[in-house]
Amino acid sequence: MGDYHVFSSDDLTEWTDHGVIVDQNDVPWVQPDSYSMWAPDCVYKDGTYYFYFPSTPKGEGRRGFAVGVATSQNPEGPFTPLEQPIEGVNGIDPCVLFDTEGQAYIFWAGGGLRMARLKDNLTELASEPQTVEGLPQGFKEGPFAFERQGKYYLTFPWVQDKTETLAYAMSDQPMGPYEFKGVIMEQSPTGCWTNHHSIVEYKGQWYLFYHHNDYSPEFDKLRSTRIDSLFFEPDGTIRPVTATLRGVGISDARKRVELDRYSRITPGAAIAFVDETDKFKGWKVVFTQKARGRGLRPHRLRKRSRNQGDSPGEGSGRRTPQHHAVGRNGIRARRSAQRRLDARVGHRAFSSHGTERPHRVACRRRKRGSGLARMGMIPPFANCRLCAQIRQSPPSAGLFRPGAGMMRKREPSQSSPRRSSSFASFQSASISPSVMSFRGFPCRMECCST
């Protein structure tokens, strides 16, 4: 990189960019236009912010990296870089740790992970650099150290297989000996080679900041920041963190919510860029698999068989709910089918001949008529003899039961006589426990003479 920015947030959701605080061409000891400003760190002591950063030093015969310091009275700057880098620190990715007594230590990467004590001015070494022992074999860089409840944690990117994981070790002392504990975050599933990080406690919650090539999948040298919550086990070890696209913080409900931000995604769905030519426009959710079966909608029922017999069984039009569990949402379809089956079969009425028979509707398979008519749920009508019997039933017959899963009975309206006469709830001796009420549609029952 050629410079550093500072971002701030109160809720970890909305972030403010305060602009450039350190530029490669404004640091006296840095090679101009070297674009070698890598992972930095910042600490606070006695009213001053100390910003540590690596870069390529200028001058003939000088190779590798050095670590410099810039200071400011405010976290957003302006920062003033020192004339010279820290003597004795030759490497990258500096990190500064304060122990419980206020002593400062600096860690960096260069020929392994190294560490040393700092003087009180935080710009000079107070001890000779030494290598951190007790860590696993393999490439390591980007150390980040912190203290929690008297334990010291040294976390670092580690190439365990092909790309970097985030691993850690623990110790009772800032400079060790450290005991390797394991991996915090596994390798990137998309193959992003590097993963640098920091761990911060904010408002009582610990967070893992790390990076990924979300906006530049074709070039993983350009990376963007991610955040996920981090938790500790009772013995102090770190619980492994699964990299997510959900992030942290609480989104403002009055603002746009990105549907592609998630903690976990099921098979058949994925995310894709809204615009492949401008990836900063964000992502969208896409479906990668087609639905199985005939794609039946949950609120639709299959047609009844031609044989409209009265008794359940083979050839009967009253299918069991399992016959309708077709399509994507089988559970919803079965539940929906059960409710409609109760309405179509369980509710029976008396014909003009006085015999009990299924309550069928003449217009069931016709295009005309309401959706309720096609489902066999027809409201009582003023001139219908059956409807008259329903309205004359005593209240103790249990004609209305709130919470039955259907529309509740409404009080008659004085301004609309026809509609008010058509509101009712009905039940006869053989009606199933479901109790329903319906709004004012013309009665098309076969028992109705209208």
C-alpha positions in Angstrom: 0.0 0.0 0.0 1.0 3.6 -0.4 -0.8 5.1 2.6 -3.0 4.4 5.6 -6.6 5.5 6.4 -8.4 5.7 9.7 -12.1 4.6 10.0 -14.3 5.0 13.0 -17.7 3.6 14.1 -19.9 3.7 17.2 -22.0 0.6 16.3 -19.5 -1.4 14.0 -22.1 -1.1 11.2 -21.8 2.5 10.0 -18.2 3.5 9.4 -16.6 6.9 8.7 -13.4 7.3 6.7 -11.3 10.1 8.2 -8.9 10.1 5.3 -5.1 9.5 4.9 -3.1 9.7 8.1 0.3 8.5 6.8 1.5 8.6 3.2 4.6 6.9 1.8 5.9 10.1 0.2 5.6 12.1 3.5 7.8 9.8 5.6 11.5 10.9 5.6 13.0 7.5 5.8 10.7 5.6 3.4 11.6 5.0 -0.3 9.2 7.2 -2.4 6.6 5.3 -4.4 7.7 2.0 -3.0 4.2 0.9 -2.1 5.4 -1.3 0.7 3.4 -0.1 3.6 2.0 -3.3 5.1 0.1 -4.3 8.2 0.3 -1.6 10.9 -0.7 -1.2 14.6 -1.7 1.7 16.9 -1.6 2.1 20.7 -2.4 4.9 23.2 -0.3 6.1 26.1 -0.4 9.3 28.2 -2.5 11.3 25.8 -0.6 10.3 22.6 -1.4 7.8 19.9 1.5 5.8 18.5 1.1 4.4 15.0 3.6 1.7 14.0 4.0 0.8 10.3 6.6 -1.1 8.1 8.0 0.1 4.8 11.0 -0.1 2.6 13.8 2.3 3.7 15.5 4.5 1.2 19.3 4.7 0.6 21.9 2.7 -1.2 22.6 -0.7 0.2 19.5 -0.8 2.4 17.3 -3.8 1.8 14.3 -5.4 3.4 11.9 -3.6 5.7 12.1 -1.3 8.7 9.4 -0.2 11.2 8.6 3.4 11.9 6.4 5.4 14.3 4.1 8.3 13.7 2.4 10.2 16.6 -0.8 12.2 17.1 -2.9 13.7 19.8 -6.1 12.4 18.1 -6.9 9.0 16.7 -7.9 10.4 13.4 -4.7 12.4 13.1 -2.9 14.4 11.8 0.0 12.0 12.5 3.6 13.1 12.4 6.2 10.4 11.4 9.5 10.3 13.1 12.7 11.0 11.1 14.1 7.5 11.5 12.6 4.0 12.0 13.1 1.9 15.2 16.7 0.7 15.3 17.0 -3.1 15.6 13.5 -3.9 14.2 14.0 -5.3 10.7 10.8 -6.8 9.5 7.1 -6.3 8.9 3.7 -6.3 10.6 4.5 -4.7 14.0 2.3 -5.1 17.0 2.7 -3.4 20.5 1.5 -5.1 23.7 1.2 -3.6 27.2 1.4 -6.0 30.1 -0.6 -5.6 33.4 2.1 -3.3 34.8 2.3 -1.0 31.8 5.5 -2.3 30.3 5.4 -2.2 26.4 6.6 -5.0 24.1 6.8 -5.0 20.3 6.3 -8.1 18.1 7.1 -8.3 14.4 7.7 -10.8 11.6 11.1 -11.4 10.0 12.8 -14.7 9.9 10.0 -16.0 12.1 8.1 -14.2 14.8 10.3 -11.9 16.9 9.8 -9.7 20.0 11.6 -7.2 22.3 10.8 -4.8 25.1 10.3 -1.1 24.4 11.5 1.9 26.3 9.0 4.2 28.0 9.1 6.5 24.9 7.8 3.6 22.8 10.2 4.4 20.0 13.3 2.5 21.0 14.1 -1.0 22.0 14.9 -1.8 25.7 16.1 -5.3 25.0 17.7 -7.4 22.3 15.3 -9.0 19.8 14.6 -12.7 20.3 12.6 -15.3 18.4 9.3 -16.5 19.8 9.7 -20.2 20.7 7.1 -23.0 21.0 5.3 -22.3 17.7 4.6 -24.8 15.0 6.7 -25.2 11.8 5.6 -23.3 8.7 5.5 -19.8 7.4 4.2 -17.3 10.0 3.7 -13.5 9.9 1.4 -10.7 11.1 1.6 -11.3 14.9 -1.0 -9.7 17.1 -0.6 -10.0 20.9 -3.1 -9.0 23.6 -3.8 -9.7 27.3 -7.0 -11.0 28.9 -7.5 -12.0 32.5 -3.8 -12.3 33.2 -3.1 -14.5 30.2 -1.1 -13.4 27.2 -2.2 -14.4 23.7 0.0 -14.3 20.6 -2.1 -14.8 17.4 -0.6 -15.0 13.9 -1.3 -16.1 10.3 0.1 -19.5 9.8 0.4 -21.5 6.5 -0.7 -25.0 7.8 -1.4 -26.4 4.3 -1.6 -24.2 1.2 -3.0 -20.8 2.4 -3.0 -18.9 5.7 -5.0 -19.9 8.8 -5.2 -17.8 12.0 -3.5 -19.6 14.9 -2.6 -18.7 18.4 -0.4 -19.5 21.5 -0.8 -18.6 25.1 1.6 -17.7 28.0 1.6 -16.4 31.5 4.3 -13.9 30.6 4.5 -11.4 27.7 7.7 -12.8 26.3 6.8 -16.5 26.9 7.4 -19.3 26.9 4.3 -19.6 24.6 2.3 -22.8 24.2 0.7 -23.4 20.9 -3.1 -23.9 21.3 -4.5 -24.3 17.8 -6.3 -22.5 15.0 -8.8 -19.7 15.4 -9.9 -19.5 11.7 -9.4 -22.1 9.0 -8.1 -21.4 5.5 -10.3 -19.4 3.2 -12.7 -21.6 1.2 -12.2 -19.3 -1.8 -8.4 -19.7 -1.9 -7.5 -16.2 -0.7 -3.8 -16.8 0.3 -3.3 -14.3 3.1 -5.3 -13.4 6.2 -4.1 -10.7 8.6 -6.1 -9.7 11.7 -6.4 -8.0 15.1 -8.5 -8.9 18.1 -10.3 -6.1 20.1 -12.7 -5.9 23.0 -15.4 -3.3 22.5 -18.3 -2.6 24.9 -17.8 -6.0 26.6 -17.6 -8.1 23.4 -14.5 -9.4 21.7 -14.2 -9.1 17.9 -12.0 -10.6 15.3 -11.0 -8.1 12.5 -9.5 -9.8 9.5 -9.4 -9.4 5.7 -10.5 -11.1 2.5 -10.6 -10.4 -1.2 -14.3 -10.0 -1.4 -14.2 -7.1 -3.8 -11.3 -8.4 -5.9 -11.7 -12.2 -6.3 -9.4 -12.3 -9.3 -6.6 -10.5 -7.4 -6.2 -11.3 -3.7 -3.5 -8.7 -3.1 -6.4 -6.2 -2.8 -8.4 -7.0 0.3 -11.3 -5.7 2.3 -12.0 -5.8 6.1 -14.3 -8.3 7.8 -15.5 -8.5 11.4 -16.9 -11.5 13.3 -17.6 -12.0 17.0 -15.0 -13.9 19.0 -15.6 -16.0 22.2 -13.5 -17.7 24.8 -14.0 -21.0 26.5 -14.0 -21.3 30.3 -10.4 -22.3 30.4 -9.4 -19.2 28.4 -8.8 -20.9 25.1 -10.3 -19.2 22.0 -13.4 -20.7 20.4 -12.8 -21.2 16.6 -14.4 -18.6 14.5 -16.3 -19.4 11.3 -15.8 -16.7 8.6 -19.1 -15.3 7.7 -20.6 -12.6 5.5 -23.0 -11.5 8.2 -20.6 -9.2 10.0 -21.5 -7.7 13.4 -23.5 -4.8 14.8 -27.2 -4.1 14.4 -28.5 -2.6 11.1 -30.8 0.4 11.1 -34.3 -1.0 10.3 -35.1 2.2 8.5 -32.3 1.7 6.0 -31.7 -0.7 3.2 -30.7 -4.2 4.4 -28.4 -6.3 2.2 -30.0 -9.7 1.8 -26.7 -11.3 0.8 -25.2 -10.8 4.3 -25.7 -14.1 6.1 -24.2 -16.3 8.8 -25.0 -19.6 7.0 -26.3 -20.5 3.6 -28.2 -23.6 2.6 -27.5 -25.7 -0.6 -29.2 -24.3 -3.7 -28.5 -20.7 -2.9 -25.5 -18.5 -3.4 -24.4 -14.9 -3.8 -23.2 -13.1 -7.0 -22.1 -9.6 -7.8 -24.9 -7.2 -8.8 -22.6 -5.8 -11.5 -19.6 -7.8 -12.6 -17.9 -4.7 -14.0 -18.3 -2.7 -10.7 -18.0 -5.1 -7.8 -18.4 -2.3 -5.2 -22.1 -2.2 -6.0 -22.4 -5.2 -3.8 -24.0 -8.7 -4.1 -27.3 -10.3 -4.7 -28.8 -13.7 -3.8 -29.1 -16.3 -6.6 -30.5 -19.8 -6.8 -28.2 -22.5 -8.1 -30.6 -25.4 -8.2 -34.0 -26.0 -9.7 -36.9 -27.2 -7.5 -37.6 -30.9 -7.6 -40.9 -32.3 -8.7 -43.6 -30.3 -10.5 -42.9 -27.1 -8.5 -46.4 -27.2 -6.9 -47.1 -24.0 -5.0 -47.8 -24.6 -1.3 -51.2 -22.9 -1.5 -52.5 -24.9 -4.5 -54.2 -28.3 -4.3 -54.2 -30.9 -7.0 -57.4 -31.6 -8.8 -59.8 -34.1 -7.4 -60.3 -37.3 -9.2 -63.3 -37.7 -11.5 -65.0 -40.2 -9.1 -66.6 -37.9 -6.5 -67.7 -40.7 -4.2 -68.9 -40.1 -0.7 -66.7 -42.5 1.2 -62.9 -42.0 1.6 -60.6 -44.4 -0.1 -59.7 -45.4 -3.6 -61.5 -43.3 -6.2 -62.7 -40.8 -3.7 -62.2 -37.2 -4.3 -61.3 -36.6 -0.7 -57.6 -37.1 -0.9 -55.5 -37.3 2.2 -53.1 -34.4 3.0 -50.2 -36.6 2.0 -51.4 -36.6 -1.6 -50.9 -32.9 -1.8 -47.4 -32.8 -0.3 -45.8 -32.2 -3.7 -43.4 -29.4 -4.7 -40.9 -27.4 -2.7 -42.5 -26.8 0.6 -43.9 -30.2 1.5 -44.6 -29.4 5.1 -46.5 -26.2 4.3 -48.4 -28.0 1.6 -49.5 -30.8 4.0 -50.7 -28.3 6.6 -52.5 -26.3 4.0 -54.1 -29.4 2.5 -55.2 -30.6 6.0 -57.1 -27.3 6.6 -58.7 -27.4 3.2 -59.6 -31.0 3.7 -61.4 -30.2 6.9 -63.4 -27.5 5.1 -64.2 -29.7 2.1 -64.9 -33.1 3.7 -65.4 -32.7 7.5 -68.1 -30.0 7.2 -71.3 -31.7 6.1 -74.8 -30.4 5.6 -78.3 -31.7 5.0 -79.9 -31.8 1.6 -83.5 -30.8 0.9 -84.4 -34.5 1.2 -83.2 -34.6 4.7 -80.3 -37.0 4.1 -76.7 -36.2 5.2 -74.2 -35.9 2.3 -70.9 -34.1 1.6 -71.2 -30.4 1.3 -70.2 -30.0 -2.3 -70.3 -26.9 -4.4 -71.6 -26.7 -8.0 -69.0 -24.2 -9.2 -66.0 -25.9 -7.7 -64.3 -26.6 -11.0 -65.7 -23.7 -12.8 -63.7 -20.5 -13.5 -66.4 -18.3 -12.1 -66.8 -17.9 -8.4 -64.5 -16.8 -5.6 -61.5 -18.7 -4.3 -63.5 -19.6 -1.3 -66.1 -21.3 -3.5 -63.5 -23.3 -5.3 -62.2 -24.6 -1.9 -65.7 -25.5 -0.8 -65.9 -22.8 1.8 -69.0 -20.8 1.0 -70.6 -18.2 3.3 -74.2 -18.6 4.4 -76.8 -16.7 2.3 -80.0 -15.0 3.3 -82.4 -17.2 1.4 -80.7 -20.6 1.9 -82.6 -23.0 4.1 -79.4 -24.6 5.5 -78.0 -21.1 6.2 -81.1 -20.3 8.1 -80.7 -23.3 10.3 -77.1 -22.3 11.0 -78.1 -18.8 12.0 -80.8 -20.1 14.3 -78.4 -22.4 16.2 -77.9 -21.5 19.8 -74.6 -19.9 20.9 -73.8 -22.9 23.1 -73.3 -25.0 19.9 -69.8 -23.8 19.7 -70.2 -22.0 16.4 -67.4 -19.6 17.0 -64.1 -20.3 18.6 -61.4 -17.7 18.4 -57.9 -18.8 17.3 -59.2 -21.6 15.1 -56.8 -20.6 12.3 -59.5 -19.0 10.1 -61.1 -15.5 9.9 -62.8 -14.4 13.1 -66.5 -13.6 13.2 -67.2 -9.9 12.6 -70.1 -7.9 14.0 -72.9 -7.1 11.5 -72.6 -3.7 9.8 -75.7 -1.5 10.0 -74.8 0.3 6.8 -74.7 -2.9 4.7 -77.8 -5.2 5.2 -76.8 -7.7 2.6 -73.3 -8.1 3.9 -74.3 -8.1 7.5 -76.7 -11.0 6.9 -74.0 -13.1 5.4 -71.5 -13.1 8.3 -71.8 -16.3 10.3 -69.9 -19.3 11.7 -71.4 -22.7 11.2 -71.1 -26.2 12.6 -73.3 -29.3 12.6 -73.1 -32.6 14.5 -70.5 -34.0 12.1 -68.4 -30.9 11.5 -64.7 -31.3 12.4 -63.3 -29.3 15.3 -62.1 -26.5 13.0 -64.5 -23.6 13.2 -64.6 -21.0 10.4 -66.4 -17.8 9.5 -66.6 -16.2 6.1 -67.3 -12.9 4.5 -70.2 -12.0 2.2 -70.2 -14.0 -1.0 -73.3 -15.3 -2.8 -74.2 -18.8 -1.7 -73.7 -21.5 -4.5 -74.5 -24.6 -2.5 -76.5 -27.3 -4.1 -78.9 -27.1 -1.2 -79.6 -23.5 -1.9 -82.6 -22.6 -4.2 -81.2 -19.2 -5.0 
